Amino acid sequence: MSPAATGAVSGVLSALEGGAATVHEAAHRAGVSLELAELAIDTLIRMGRIDATTLATGCPSGGCRTCASGVADQPGCGASAPSPARQGPVLVALRLRPPD
Amino acid sequence: MTSTSPLRKTTAPACHGPAEQAPADAGTPRIALLGSPNSGKSTLFNLLTGAGSTVGNWPGTTVAVGRGRWQVGGTDVEVLDLPGAYSLQARSPDEELTRDLVAADGAAPPSVCVVVTDAAHLTRSLYLVAQLREQPLRVIVALTMVDVVRRRGGRLDPAALAVAIDCPVVVTDPRARQGAAALAAAVSTALDSAVPQPRINRGADDLSRADDRFTWIQSALVAADGTLDDSPTLSDRIDRVLTAPFLGMGAFLAVMWLVFQITTKVAAPLQGALDAFFSGPVSRGGSWLLGALGLGGTWVESLVVDGLIAGVGMLLTFVPLMTIMFALLAVLEDSGYLARAAVVTDRLMRRLGLPGQAFLPLVVGFGCNVPAIAATRILPHARQRLLVTLLVPFTSCSARLTVYLLLAATFFPAHAGTVVFAMYLASLVLVVGVGMLLRRTLWRAMPNEPLVLALPPYQRPTWWVTSTVTWRRLRGFLQTAGGIIVATVIVVWVLQAIPVGATGSFGHVAPRDSVYGAVAQGLAPLFDPAGFGGWEIVSTLFVGFVAKEAVISSWAQTYAVAQPTSVSDPGSLGHHLIDSFTAASGGHAAAAVAAFLVFLLAYTPCVATLAAQKREVGLRWTLAGLVLQLGVAWVLAVVVFQIGRLLT
């Protein structure tokens, strides 16, 4: 989808809805720079169009207490929010949700 | 600015305490410094207000705001160093306060908003400027990091930018104390001028309004000749291959095959040496000690030497293997490759109609199924969580690896690594296959939301992270497996010591004539169609139901022989296994072993996984999952054996 026709934010949103698997891919599909795509994704998160969740790809070097899938008072996998003490490589997952 | 600055710094009033601050005097112009975190905003604030500034919580909040006095053109003004913000659409309490304090329709809108704008990240910084320009506010852009842009070979024309965004742009370098005078002049001019007309945003809804701002930003960038180095990095070029739909999957499979090849080839000699140590000096030392205590030749020696020492010793022979595999996986993770593997896996799952986010619990499941079940909580919909909870047991946990290795080294010694790799591939196929089956039968309608991954750049793995992660995982494996093996060895020993009928007495009965053997013989015919209906083989499936870690030690107890000398040279246990599989399959041992491996992969991983499933999805679905696992395992095992029998 051309950003000229729909706008950069709409273009990035369409790219995500169309199955872009990485931010690079979303930028490429929307025809915008990577920096603009990152800004568009941040804007979409702020607008509530998509959710961002930090995920762990594996057990972190600091043990369950530092797992990105845990929280300070509920360590380990599957907790409801990222731990502030998380360490190691993490992924950002963007979950599309309809506008309010 | 230096000591020659025309600006005079004044001290803030004493009533500005450290906890809460009083509002400025009525009529005193208020200058708000805004900007994204790390844009140089606070450095500029310190330059303007000097030592007289204070920092404290804004009244009614826990958000710290810097306040100070600055004299501009002979007029005292109050300067507020507002919390860093990327946008007026707040995501944090800090950003909420910034939004509230600059609201044009608020209680006390600032006289001038100075947006500290990082020229090296101009695109991002201009979004806040765009939002402010849509309000009746005086806005000045204080442009920092221009030297950084020029050092990188970039271009930027501040004057053209000022024209494009229709507000003053002042180049500053707070770290070098430069630009304060020009900023003071701009603020003074702004204070003497009327509030400019806001920019009209022509968007009809929030999305089109955001599009309008982006168009405005892009136009400003073009006008200011703002060039950005957006050329692909080395990580980008590598990712074009490693995250491509087909090449990426091929690369992932090749990497995992290499991991198992290295694991099996390098670990084998180390395991042999360790096993020789435990089956030799340690076992002999244990027998000697028990003999010295008068317990030689009794059931105590049998339990301690043939059970506990052999069982724990067997576990320890797997330490080199698990260390190498954990270390290789840690290297893949630390380098950033596993994130790419997640992209490939996610794409595959989505194309098959499975929830993309499921890749995380499934990846965790290849280590251990129990935390993987808990990790299903990241899935947003109950149906997705239920589906993935039922799929996790089909991921091949590390406990199953030891059995794969023993049987692969016994029956397919030249291709042990490839056989193990094939088991992991079969695990992936099972997950996808059963998932698609459930999606097309039980859950035809299921929400499926895309997942976008922000990939970290590749990095050189560090010894510290690799060794720490490896040690933590190895310690976890040893703690879990050690406890399970000790407990299971004792329980199996007791069951094998209780005679059925009048064929012996406690502790003096052949395993075949014990309670253990009788139960196994009763169920063995169920597995005749799968080619492994021998009671010695079937008995270990009960133990494996409790925990897969104890499968090999229970086999060794059943055959009442020493533990294998190593996984690549299984010794007498291997010979017993070959005899049992050959007899049970009518001479088609290879097909029967393949069927057994598939059954081992597909049936219930352990009771701890069942407990985790019950906690997450309740007893009814746990039992349904149990039936599913046993049914799929049995059917596949029969199919594999029947086809294999025709080919061998």
Contacts between the chains, C-beta under 8 A, distances in Angstrom:
chain1	res1	chain2	res2	distance
A	6	B	211	7.2
A	7	B	207	7.8
A	7	B	208	6.8
A	7	B	210	7.5
A	7	B	211	2.5
A	7	B	212	7.3
A	7	B	214	6.2
A	7	B	215	6.5
A	8	B	211	6.5
A	8	B	214	4.0
A	8	B	215	7.4
A	8	B	218	7.1
A	9	B	207	6.3
A	9	B	210	4.4
A	9	B	211	5.1
A	9	B	214	5.7
A	10	B	207	6.0
A	10	B	208	7.5
A	10	B	211	5.5
A	13	B	207	7.3
A	16	B	450	5.6
A	16	B	452	5.7
A	17	B	450	6.7
A	19	B	347	7.9
A	19	B	350	6.8
A	19	B	450	5.8
A	20	B	450	7.5
A	20	B	452	6.3
A	21	B	243	7.0
A	21	B	343	5.1
A	21	B	346	6.3
A	21	B	347	5.4
A	21	B	450	7.8
A	21	B	451	7.3
A	21	B	452	6.5
A	21	B	453	6.4
A	22	B	239	7.4
A	22	B	243	6.5
A	22	B	343	6.2
A	22	B	452	6.5
A	22	B	453	5.4
A	22	B	454	7.3
A	22	B	455	5.7
A	23	B	452	6.4
A	23	B	453	7.7
A	23	B	454	5.1
A	23	B	455	7.7
A	24	B	236	6.4
A	24	B	239	6.9
A	24	B	455	7.4
A	26	B	452	6.4
A	33	B	123	7.3
A	33	B	228	6.4
A	33	B	230	4.7
A	34	B	230	5.9
A	35	B	121	7.4
A	35	B	123	4.8
A	35	B	124	6.8
A	35	B	228	6.2
A	35	B	230	6.9
A	36	B	123	5.7
A	36	B	214	7.0
A	36	B	217	7.9
A	36	B	218	7.5
A	38	B	124	7.7
A	39	B	123	5.8
A	39	B	124	5.2
A	39	B	127	6.1
A	39	B	214	7.8
A	40	B	210	7.8
A	40	B	214	6.9
A	41	B	452	7.5
A	42	B	86	6.7
A	42	B	87	7.5
A	42	B	124	7.9
A	43	B	87	7.1
A	43	B	89	7.5
A	43	B	127	7.1
A	43	B	210	5.2
A	44	B	210	8.0
A	45	B	91	7.4
A	46	B	87	5.7
A	46	B	89	3.9
A	46	B	90	7.8
A	46	B	91	5.9
A	47	B	89	6.6
A	47	B	206	5.3
A	47	B	207	7.0
A	47	B	210	6.7
A	49	B	207	7.3
A	53	B	378	6.8
A	55	B	360	5.5
A	55	B	378	6.7
A	56	B	360	7.6
A	57	B	333	6.1
A	57	B	338	4.9
A	57	B	339	5.8
A	57	B	342	6.1
A	57	B	360	7.5
A	57	B	363	6.7
A	58	B	329	7.4
A	58	B	333	5.0
A	58	B	338	6.5
A	58	B	363	6.9
A	58	B	364	7.3
A	58	B	367	7.4
A	58	B	469	7.9
A	59	B	367	7.0
A	59	B	469	7.0
A	59	B	472	6.9
A	59	B	473	6.5
A	60	B	469	7.8
A	61	B	465	5.2
A	61	B	468	4.5
A	61	B	469	5.0
A	61	B	472	7.1
A	63	B	472	6.1
A	69	B	360	7.7
A	69	B	375	6.2
A	69	B	378	6.7
A	76	B	371	6.7
A	76	B	374	6.8
A	77	B	361	7.9
A	77	B	364	6.2
A	77	B	371	4.2
A	77	B	372	7.4
A	77	B	374	4.7
A	77	B	375	4.1
A	78	B	361	7.8
A	78	B	371	7.5
A	78	B	374	3.8
A	78	B	375	4.5
A	78	B	376	6.7
A	78	B	377	3.9
A	78	B	378	6.4
A	79	B	377	7.4
A	80	B	377	7.1
A	88	B	333	7.9
A	88	B	334	8.0
A	88	B	465	7.3
A	89	B	333	6.5
A	89	B	334	7.1
A	89	B	336	6.4
A	89	B	338	7.8
A	89	B	339	6.6
A	89	B	456	5.5
A	90	B	456	7.9
A	91	B	339	5.7
A	91	B	342	6.6
A	91	B	453	5.1
A	91	B	454	6.8
A	91	B	455	7.8
A	92	B	452	7.7
A	92	B	453	6.9
A	92	B	454	4.2
A	93	B	357	6.4
A	93	B	451	5.1
A	93	B	452	7.0
A	93	B	453	6.8
A	94	B	450	7.6
A	94	B	451	6.9
A	94	B	452	4.2
A	95	B	357	7.3
A	95	B	380	6.4
A	95	B	449	5.0
A	95	B	450	7.9
A	95	B	451	7.0
A	96	B	449	4.9
A	96	B	450	5.7
A	97	B	449	7.4
A	99	B	206	7.5
A	99	B	207	7.6
